[in-house]
Amino acid sequence: MKYAILLLCLLLSAMAMAQSARFGSRMVSRGDTAERVRDVAGAPDSVESEPTDTGPREQWTYRRRGRLIQLWIADGKVVHVSDRKDEGN
């Protein structure tokens, strides 16, 4: 039982981390506005737009300190965050 609770806590914390990314000492999280992202992270290294059934969505990509951070923006808000090791750098 003790191990099941520990495993559950680890899984929940990993899920929470997957929806945020660190830029220096500041964080960007799901639900943040595009304006806040620019304030925290600056201009993205690249921006790609794609149409979806619910409207346009942009993918903002940042390369920082060996990390590849991708933020999906829809309706002016972050809807998804991906932060992983930058394999191409």
Backbone as CSV, one residue per row, in Angstrom:
resi,resn,N_x,N_y,N_z,CA_x,CA_y,CA_z,C_x,C_y,C_z
1,MET,0.822,-1.194,0.000,0.000,0.000,0.000,0.866,1.258,0.000
2,LYS,1.923,1.234,0.809,2.823,2.383,0.886,3.458,2.663,-0.474
3,TYR,3.818,1.587,-1.195,4.443,1.760,-2.509,3.455,2.281,-3.545
4,ALA,2.206,1.870,-3.422,1.184,2.346,-4.356,0.964,3.845,-4.190
5,ILE,0.932,4.321,-2.974,0.767,5.753,-2.719,1.968,6.531,-3.239
6,LEU,3.169,6.023,-3.012,4.383,6.673,-3.511,4.367,6.732,-5.037
7,LEU,3.987,5.640,-5.680,3.916,5.605,-7.139,2.891,6.602,-7.655
8,LEU,1.749,6.671,-7.024,0.720,7.626,-7.418,1.224,9.060,-7.296
9,CYS,1.902,9.379,-6.216,2.456,10.727,-6.028,3.479,11.063,-7.107
10,LEU,4.333,10.109,-7.444,5.331,10.327,-8.496,4.672,10.553,-9.853
11,LEU,3.649,9.784,-10.162,2.950,9.952,-11.438,2.248,11.296,-11.519
12,LEU,1.617,11.707,-10.447,0.928,12.996,-10.447,1.908,14.154,-10.585
13,SER,3.054,14.073,-9.936,4.036,15.153,-10.061,4.622,15.198,-11.464
14,ALA,4.829,14.053,-12.094,5.342,14.021,-13.472,4.329,14.619,-14.429
15,MET,3.043,14.366,-14.211,2.017,14.942,-15.067,1.971,16.455,-14.918
16,ALA,2.135,16.956,-13.715,2.117,18.400,-13.488,3.322,19.054,-14.155
17,MET,4.498,18.440,-14.063,5.694,19.001,-14.677,5.580,19.020,-16.190
18,ALA,4.868,18.068,-16.762,4.757,17.980,-18.214,3.948,19.143,-18.789
19,GLN,3.241,19.871,-17.967,2.433,20.970,-18.460,3.028,22.326,-18.101
20,SER,4.327,22.346,-17.820,5.013,23.605,-17.563,6.458,23.486,-18.025
21,ALA,7.065,24.643,-18.244,8.469,24.677,-18.661,9.153,25.834,-17.950
22,ARG,10.406,25.636,-17.596,11.171,26.646,-16.878,12.025,27.445,-17.865
23,PHE,11.979,28.754,-17.701,12.839,29.678,-18.444,13.590,30.472,-17.392
24,GLY,14.829,30.069,-17.113,15.578,30.696,-16.020,14.903,30.380,-14.703
25,SER,14.547,31.402,-13.967,13.888,31.186,-12.676,12.368,31.317,-12.780
26,ARG,11.845,31.462,-13.990,10.401,31.663,-14.182,9.789,30.488,-14.939
27,MET,8.506,30.276,-14.715,7.799,29.153,-15.326,6.723,29.640,-16.285
28,VAL,6.504,28.850,-17.320,5.372,29.026,-18.227,4.550,27.751,-18.093
29,SER,3.240,27.913,-17.946,2.363,26.765,-17.731,1.161,26.808,-18.653
30,ARG,0.541,25.668,-18.774,-0.702,25.565,-19.531,-1.710,26.560,-18.959
31,GLY,-2.362,27.308,-19.850,-3.333,28.312,-19.423,-2.773,29.722,-19.418
32,ASP,-1.434,29.865,-19.435,-0.825,31.201,-19.494,-1.141,31.854,-20.836
33,THR,-1.186,33.178,-20.840,-1.437,33.898,-22.084,-0.172,33.965,-22.933
34,ALA,-0.354,34.188,-24.228,0.784,34.347,-25.134,1.613,35.558,-24.715
35,GLU,0.957,36.598,-24.223,1.670,37.786,-23.750,2.589,37.450,-22.568
36,ARG,2.099,36.646,-21.647,2.933,36.256,-20.502,4.117,35.410,-20.963
37,VAL,3.879,34.513,-21.925,4.968,33.679,-22.451,6.070,34.565,-23.017
38,ARG,5.706,35.560,-23.815,6.715,36.463,-24.387,7.440,37.249,-23.296
39,ASP,6.726,37.630,-22.246,7.340,38.345,-21.139,8.354,37.462,-20.410
40,VAL,8.007,36.198,-20.208,8.865,35.265,-19.475,9.993,34.727,-20.347
41,ALA,9.658,34.303,-21.575,10.610,33.558,-22.404,11.193,34.356,-23.564
42,GLY,10.596,35.489,-23.882,11.055,36.246,-25.038,10.446,35.700,-26.313
43,ALA,10.962,36.167,-27.432,10.457,35.721,-28.731,10.881,34.276,-28.990
44,PRO,9.999,33.465,-29.547,10.371,32.080,-29.848,11.397,32.010,-30.973
45,ASP,12.148,30.916,-30.999,13.111,30.690,-32.072,12.401,30.406,-33.395
46,SER,11.229,29.784,-33.315,10.433,29.569,-34.517,8.958,29.476,-34.130
47,VAL,8.113,29.801,-35.115,6.657,29.723,-34.930,6.081,29.035,-36.157
48,GLU,5.257,28.020,-35.924,4.554,27.339,-37.008,3.070,27.428,-36.731
49,SER,2.283,27.743,-37.754,0.833,27.815,-37.618,0.194,26.630,-38.321
50,GLU,-0.891,26.145,-37.731,-1.634,25.072,-38.372,-3.119,25.246,-38.084
51,PRO,-3.949,24.988,-39.082,-5.393,25.078,-38.855,-5.876,23.833,-38.109
52,THR,-6.871,24.010,-37.265,-7.515,22.880,-36.592,-9.025,23.053,-36.718
53,ASP,-9.767,22.065,-36.293,-11.230,22.142,-36.362,-11.776,23.271,-35.493
54,THR,-11.045,23.624,-34.452,-11.512,24.659,-33.517,-10.876,26.019,-33.778
55,GLY,-10.091,26.137,-34.836,-9.435,27.402,-35.156,-7.937,27.224,-35.276
56,PRO,-7.229,28.304,-35.603,-5.780,28.187,-35.797,-5.050,27.922,-34.487
57,ARG,-3.933,27.229,-34.604,-3.075,26.937,-33.462,-1.636,27.189,-33.897
58,GLU,-0.846,27.754,-32.987,0.565,28.000,-33.265,1.432,27.131,-32.365
59,GLN,2.550,26.710,-32.924,3.544,25.978,-32.147,4.768,26.869,-32.019
60,TRP,5.054,27.304,-30.807,6.227,28.135,-30.535,7.334,27.223,-30.043
61,THR,8.509,27.346,-30.647,9.646,26.506,-30.278,10.774,27.363,-29.727
62,TYR,11.292,26.922,-28.590,12.439,27.571,-27.945,13.531,26.529,-27.760
63,ARG,14.760,26.924,-28.010,15.916,26.083,-27.713,16.729,26.811,-26.652
64,ARG,16.784,26.234,-25.470,17.462,26.852,-24.336,18.268,25.829,-23.561
65,ARG,19.566,26.067,-23.457,20.453,25.264,-22.605,20.264,23.762,-22.785
66,GLY,20.281,23.319,-24.029,20.163,21.897,-24.318,18.751,21.349,-24.223
67,ARG,17.758,22.213,-24.084,16.355,21.804,-23.988,15.600,22.273,-25.231
68,LEU,14.647,21.482,-25.664,13.736,21.845,-26.735,12.370,22.023,-26.080
69,ILE,11.910,23.260,-26.046,10.640,23.579,-25.407,9.665,24.005,-26.487
70,GLN,8.543,23.309,-26.569,7.517,23.634,-27.545,6.225,23.959,-26.813
71,LEU,5.637,25.086,-27.186,4.391,25.536,-26.594,3.353,25.640,-27.694
72,TRP,2.187,25.057,-27.500,1.094,25.176,-28.448,0.151,26.247,-27.926
73,ILE,-0.118,27.234,-28.771,-0.935,28.394,-28.416,-2.216,28.357,-29.244
74,ALA,-3.367,28.449,-28.580,-4.660,28.536,-29.264,-5.509,29.559,-28.523
75,ASP,-6.172,30.405,-29.263,-7.003,31.465,-28.675,-6.218,32.309,-27.672
76,GLY,-4.920,32.523,-27.957,-4.092,33.393,-27.121,-3.619,32.784,-25.824
77,LYS,-3.805,31.452,-25.648,-3.383,30.796,-24.407,-2.601,29.523,-24.702
78,VAL,-1.729,29.161,-23.773,-0.965,27.921,-23.885,-1.919,26.752,-23.627
79,VAL,-1.989,25.823,-24.596,-2.858,24.661,-24.449,-2.066,23.366,-24.260
80,HIS,-0.763,23.399,-24.568,0.077,22.212,-24.382,1.530,22.649,-24.258
81,VAL,2.288,21.925,-23.427,3.705,22.215,-23.212,4.503,20.933,-23.386
82,SER,5.585,21.011,-24.134,6.518,19.902,-24.271,7.918,20.430,-23.949
83,ASP,8.598,19.788,-23.021,9.953,20.195,-22.607,10.795,18.935,-22.556
84,ARG,11.757,18.839,-23.464,12.600,17.645,-23.509,14.020,18.002,-23.919
85,LYS,14.900,17.038,-23.818,16.286,17.238,-24.236,16.317,17.512,-25.738
86,ASP,17.132,18.483,-26.137,17.257,18.841,-27.551,18.246,17.884,-28.208
87,GLU,17.727,16.906,-28.908,18.566,15.891,-29.562,19.299,16.462,-30.765
88,GLY,18.783,17.558,-31.348,19.384,18.123,-32.552,20.473,19.131,-32.263
89,ASN,20.785,19.347,-30.988,21.771,20.368,-30.642,22.852,19.830,-29.753
